[in-house]
């Protein structure tokens, strides 16, 4: 089972300054360069709708498309 802690640790291991947090009905990235992105939201209701690899891919896509 995934947790925010596990995902954020994996992001940190990849050198991310951003962290994933929970909103109401979505998740989003804060800190680091995320404030300069056009969007930092991932529209999923539950954390486990995506695998760890998919969360990493979301971070990579958002950071590369929005920086």
Secondary structure, DSSP 4 states (H G I P E B T S, - for coil): ---HHHHHHHHHHTT---EEEE-SSSEEEESTTGGGSS--EE--SSGGGS-HHHHHHHHHHHHHHH-
